């Protein structure tokens, strides 16, 4: 099983749960920021924003195409 297979499994696990995951990301970011120096807040926020951007794209794809049950990689967009 290659890395692509793991990525597809993760995408399938997230499908339909994007809002829950976004909430968990916010909670995790708050927990990390409370235990680190203020210098890292911007980096943490940036990482969370990128992750949420990915979730938004997956949610849009899920709404447009329906869930991918084939297990095959979807088209790549840049």
Buried (B, 14 or more C-beta within 10 A) or exposed (E): EEEEEEEBEEBBEBBEBBEEBBEEBEEEBEEBBEEEEEEEEEEBEEBBEEBBEBBEEBBEBBEEEEEBEEEEEEEEEE
